[in-house]
């Protein structure tokens, strides 16, 4: 069970998104839990070539 809000410890820009390192105090584990989440945006490049 999370006894406190999530805390953003660090955030890094990566190719196409961000990598965030979070932590929270767990009352169940009686310790600080840490994890990372990757967010990204998918971009498409459309190349249209005309007929000669």
Helices and strands as residue ranges (DSSP letters): E 7-14, E 17-26, E 31-40
